[in-house]
Amino acid sequence: MKENRETLHKTLKPHWVWALALGSAIGWGAFVQPTTWMESAGPLGVIIGFFIGALLMLLIAVSFGFLIKSFPVSGGGFAYAYISLGRTHAFISGWFLTLGYICIVALNASAFALMIKFIFPRVIENIPLYQIAGWDVYLTEIIVATLLLVLFGIANFRGSSLSGSIQFIFCVIMIGAIFVLLLFVGIQPSAGLQNIAPLFPSDTTPIAAIISIVAIAPWAYVGFDNVPQTAEEFNFPAKKAFSLIVFAILAAATLYSIMIIVTSMVRPWEGVVEEGHIWGTGYIIQELLGPLGMAILAVALAMGIFTGLNGFIISSSRLMLSMARANILPSSFGRLHPKYNTPYVGIIFAVVVSMVAPWFGREALLWVVDMSSIGVTIAYLYTCYAGFSLFRMKKDHTFNEKRHILAPGKKVLAFLGMVASVVFLALLLVPGSPAFLGLESRISLAVWIVLGLIFYLIKRKDLNSLSDKEMNYRILGKEEIEIEKERE
């Protein structure tokens, strides 16, 4: 039995894992979306919304931290759904997470092409092919996105040490560029805090404005759940993962806020919004600081894109490795490269599927990415439920020494994490919500659910062919589901 489960090498250092969480959370949106966010919530509304979202993510992170420590294996939300609710729910969680991760890889690649298109339009706007949903698709744009995917695929193929170290380097460069921008904008005579007013948009209430930002928290902080996907590769005690996640979430909230402050300090933000630039932050930074300011912003954006690409290629391949161990995906996804010890089939699959996306245009891809926020939130809900089911308020007749831990405080936090996850789902799915999915995203969601149902019916026999002990071993690395004891 044990020969069926190859294991990853423990090569990831703590600061690499922190960079994986932070860099995956701070993607292209922090540098492209500030004017869009301010249009919805105003500068202060965006900042408050992001910090409230961070606090809600910290509630969810409590369950992640405990589960990573007790089950340091690849799989994340897929493995945790299996622990608490069994195989079918594990399939549901894994199905949605796979789509979410690969879509974010594809979106980051297309975002890099969009950045090049803004800075060097003559380079990208060559060889027009067709138009999809109002978006012109150029062959040059597709080539740029494809080459970027190939480069990061090769980096991931060659080992987690390489991908982990470059993730940290990219993060350091990104943070440095953000603070340099803050300094350069702050010393300009025409810029300053006086331009930040009004703090909220005039056409909505402050509470509604803040809620519209809180609703996108699963998307804004999605990178922190890359940490459990790499738990099998930690070269440090898994109990440190929780503090790394907390530090990454708070750092992400701070960096998002700094970019809002930088953008709104340049000149009154309402005027920038009314002008409707394709990249409002890029336009006004270039206007104020010239080519040097644009170059610094481009470096920050490129690093944000690179860390997102790298992080989600890592996570999607580890997730598919875990699903292959459980007989959901073909066994080839569970094989590790004989030299580099990486799940190379999953890496190749994620890169190749992402290469298809640029051919459909950015607008069509955004529909799928918006829908994939549902999948990430579902994984959050499963994780918090897993923590809730393992924590106990008291030792009663249902208490099992191997599977339960007396931790009333953590049980309450896990319950609050479940509530936060349900609220996020409601904001995305309830009509009238400020984050309600558009029609195209809802259609994409329905299609993915139908495909998942068909795939589940096809794979159900394979999924149920293993005994409980063998399934436990394949997913968790041990035949019994046992948690590590700790003090409350």
N, C-alpha and C positions, 0 to 999 in steps of 0.2 A: 504493500500500500504506500509506504513512505517514498518509494522511488518516483511516484507520480507528482510529488510536490518539491519543485526546485525552489530554493530560497535566495533572496537578494543579499548582496554583501552589505555590511554595516559600515558605510563610508561617509554618511552625511553628518557634518558638524553642526552644532547649535546655531551659529550665526548664519549658516547657509539655509537652515530650515526657517529661521526668522525671515530671511530675505525672500524665501519662497512664498511665505504667507503675505508679507507686505507687498512685494513686487507683483504678485498675482492680483491683489486687491486694487492697487494703484495702477490702472491701465491707461488706455488712451483717453477715457472719459474725463479724468482729472484735468487734462490739458485742452480738451476739445469742447467739453460740455458746460463750462462755467456760465456762459451767457444764457444758455438754454435753461439751466437750473435757476439762475437769478430771475429770468422771466417768469418762472412759476412761483418762486418763493422769496425773491429779494436776497441780498447778501446775508443778512442776519438769519433769515428763515432757512437758508441753505445750511449755514454753519450749525444752527441749533438742531436742524433735522438730521445732519450727519452724526452729531454727537449722541442724540437720542438713539439713532440707529446703531451706533457703536455699543451703547449700553445694552440694547436688546441683543446684539450679537454676543456680548459677554455672557449674558444669561445662557445662551445656547452653547457657548464655549465651555461652560462648566461640565456639561455632559461629555463634550468632546474630550476634554482633558482627562476625565476619569476613564473613559473607554479606551483612549490611546494607551494609558498606563497599564490597564488590565489586559488589553488585546493589541499589542504592538505589531500589527500585521497590515499589509496592503488591503485596500478595499473601502475604508472609510464608512460612509453611510450605508453602503451595500452590506458590509460585514455586520454593522450594528443592527440593521433591520433583521438580519438572519438571527442574531443573538436573541432578540426580544420577541419576534413574531414569526420566524421561520422562513422557509424557502420562497414561497410565493411573494411575500412582502420584500424579501431581499431582491428578487427579480425586478419588482416594480421600482424600487429605489435605484438599483443599478441601471435599469433601462433609461430612466430620466436623467440620471447623472451623466451617463455616457454621452447622450445628446448634448447636454449643457456644456460639458467640458470641451468637446470637439467643436461646437459652435463658437465658443470663445476663442479657441485657437484660430479658426477661420476668420473671425471678425478682427482680431488683432493683425493678421496678415493684410487684410484689406485696408485697415486703418493706416498701416505704414504706407501703402500705395497712395492713399488719400493725402497723407502729409506731403509726400513727394509731389503730388499733383498740385497742391496749394503753393508750395515753394518754387517748384520748377514745372509750371503747367505745360510748357512746350515739350518737356521730356515725356510726360504721361499721355497727353492728349494727342496721341499718334495712333494710326491704324484703327479707326473706329469700327466696331463690329455691329452693334445693335443697341436698342434701348429696352430696359425692363423697369416697369413701374416708375417711369420718368427719369431713370438713371442711365446715362450714357456709359456703355461698357467699351473699354479700349483694350486692345491686345497687349499694349505696353504695360498697362495696369496689372493685367493678369500675370505677365512675365515677372514683374517686380514681386508680387505677392508669392508666386510660386518659388522663385529663387530664395526668398526669405524663409519659407517653410522648409526647403531642402537643407539650408544651412543649419537651422535649429534641429531638424531631424537628425542630421549627422552628429551634431554636438551631443544630443541625447543618446544616440546610438552608441557613442564611444564611452559611456559610463556616467554614473551619477556624480562622481567626483568632479568631472569637468562641468556638467550642467549645474551642479550646486555652487561651484566656485564662481562661474561666470554670472550666476544669478546674484550673488552678493556684490560683485564688482558693479554690475549694472545698477543695483539698488543704491549704492554709495554715490555713483555718478548722478543718478536721478535726484537724490536728496540734495546734493551739492548744487545742482543746476537750479532747483526750486528756490533755495535760499539766496543764490546769486541774483535771480530775478527779483526777489523781494527787495534786496538791497538796491539794485539798480533803479527799480521803479520808485522806491521810497525816497531817493535823493533827487529826483526830478522836480524842479520848481512847480510845474503844472500839475503834478500828481500829488496825491495825499489822501488822508482819511476823509476829508471833506467831500470827496467824490462818491463815497460809499452810500450816502443818503439818496433816496429814502431806504430804510432798512428792510421794508417789506413792499411788495407791489400794491398799488392802490386799488386794484380791481378784485381783491379777495381779502379774507380775514387772515390775520397772522397764524391762527391755529390751522386753518385749511392749507396755508402756504407751507407750514412746517410738516404737516401730514403728507403732503405731496412728495416731500424729500424722504421722509421716513419710509415711505412705501417702496423706494428703490434700494433700501439698505441691503437686501439679499444680493442684488446685483453689484452694489458698490463694494461690499466686503466679501464677495464670494471666494476670494483667494485663500482665506484662512482655513477653509476646509480642505486645502491641498496638503496640510500638515499630516492628517491621519493617513492619507494615501501613501505617504513615504515613511510611516512609522517603522516598517520592517527594516529600514536602512539607517536608522539612527545609530550613531556611534557613541551615544550618551544615554543616560537613564531616561526612559520614556516619560517619567513623571515631570520632567522639565518642559514637556510640550505645552502644558497649560500656560505657563508663564510666557513662553515664546508667542503663543497665540494672542494673549492679552496685550503684550507689548506691540505686536504687529497691528492689531485692531486700533489701539489708541494712536499709534504712529500714523496709520492710514487716515483716521479722522482729522488729525492735525494737518497732514499734508493736503488733504482735500480743502480744508479751511484756508490754508495759506494761499492756495491757488485762487480761491474765491476773493480773498483780500487783494491779492496782486492784480487780478483782473478789474475789480471794482475801483481800485485806487487810480488807475490810469486816467480815466475820465468818467463822467456820470454814466452809470451803467444802463439807465433807461434809454438814453440816446443810442447806445451801441446796439441794444436789443431791437430798437425800431429800425435800424439800418439793415438788419437781416443778413449779415455776412455769413458765408458758409462756415467760416472758422473765426468767430468773433474775437476770441482771445488772441489768436495769431495776428489778426488784422491790426488790433490796437497796440499790441506790443511792438510790432514792426513800425507802426506809425510813431510811437513814442521813442523807441530806442534804436530804430534803424536795423540794418542787417545783423549787427552784433546781438541785439536783443532777440531777433528772430532765430538766430543760430542757437542761442542758449535755450530758448523755448523748444526748438526742434530737437536738441539733444535730450532734454527732459522727456519730451513726448516719445522719442525713439526708445529711450531706456524703459519707459512705462510699457511700451508695446513689446519690447524684447522680453521683459520679465514676465509679462502675461503669456506670451507665446511659449517660452521655456517652461514656466510653471505648469501650464495646463497640458502640454505634451507629456510632462512627467506624470501628472495625475491621471490623465486619461489612459495611459499605457499601464499604470499600476492597477487602476480599476479593472481594466480588461483582463489583466493577469489574474486577479482575484475571481472574476466571473468565470474565467476558463477553468480555474481549479474546481469550481462548483458545477462543471459540466454545462453551463449556460452558453458559453462561447466555445468554438472549436479548440481542441487541446493545443493547437499551435500557438495560441495567444498566451498559453501558460509556460511556454519554453523560454529559457534564458540563453542569451548569446554565449557560446563557449569561451570566448576571450574576454568580452566586456561585461558579462553578467547583467545585461539589461534585457527587459522584455521587448525585444526588437520587433516582433511581429506587431504588437500593439502600437509601437512608435511609428512604424511604417504605415499602418492602417490609419492612424490619426492624421498623419501628414498628407497621405494620398486623398483621403476624404475631404480634408480641408482645402486641397488644391481645386476641388470641384466648385467650391463656393464662389470664388471671384467671377466665374463665368455667368453667375445669376444676378450680378449687380448688388450693390451695397444695400439698397432698400429691401430687396427680397430677403437678404440675409438677416437684416434687422428684425424682420417678422419672426424668424425662427429663434433668434437670440432672445427677443422679448419673451417668447413662449418658454424658453429654456429656464427662465427665472423660476418658473413653477417647479421644475425638476429639482433645482438646488434647494428650494424651500421645503419640498417633500422630504428630501434627505435630512434637512435640519429637524423636521418633525419626528422622523424615525429615530434619529440620534437621541433627541431629548426623551422620547418615549422609552428608549433602551435604558438610559440613565435612570429615568423615573421608576422603571420596573425592577432595577437592580438595587436601588436605594430603598431602605425601609425606615419607617418612623419608629417602629418598636419591634421586638422579637415576639411574633405571634406564631400560630400554627402553620402559617404559609412561609415562614422564614427558613431558608436553606443556607447553611453555613458556607457552602461552596459558591453559591450563586448570588447571595445577597450580602449587603453591608449595612450596618446600622448607621445611617447618616441623614437624620431628619432635615438638617439645613440644606443639604444638597438635593434632597428629594423635592423640597419646596422650590429651589432654583430650577431644577429640571422641569417641574410643572410649569413654572413661569416661562421657561424656554419653549415648552409646547404651546402655551398660549400665544407667545410672540410669533411662533411659526404659523399658527392658525390665522392670526391677524394679518400677517404678510400674504398668506394665500387669499384671504378675503379681499384685501386691497387689490390684488391682481385679477380676481375673478368676479367680484360683485359689481354689477352695472352701476354707474354713477360715482364709483371710487375714482380718486385722482390718478390712480395707477392702473385703471381697468385696461386689460389687453385690447388692442385693436382687433378688428374683424379678421384681418389676415393672420394675426398671431393666434387667434382662437381657432381658425381653420387649421393652421399648422399643428396646434396642440391636439386637435381631434384626429388628424391624420397620424400623428405619432402614437397616440393611444391605440388606434385601430391596428397599426403595424405591430405595436407591442403585444396586443392580444393575440394576433396571428402567430407571432414568433413564440410566444409563451405556449400556445397550444402545440406547436411543432416540437418545442424543446421540453415539454412537461415530463415526458417519459424519461429523458436523460436526467433531468433535474431531480426526479424522484428515485432514480435507480441506485443511488448510494445510500448506505445505512447512515444513521444519525452520527455514529462515531466517526465514520470515514468522512462525512461531510464536515463535521467539526474540525477534523484534522486538516482537511484541504483548505478550508477558509481561515481557521484560527490557529493552525499549527499545533493543536492538542485535541485529544479525543473527547475531553469533557469541557463543558463551559464553566470555567472557574475564574473568579475575579481575584485580583490582588487586594489583600486586606490593608486597611489604612485607618488612621485615627481621624475622627471627626474634628 
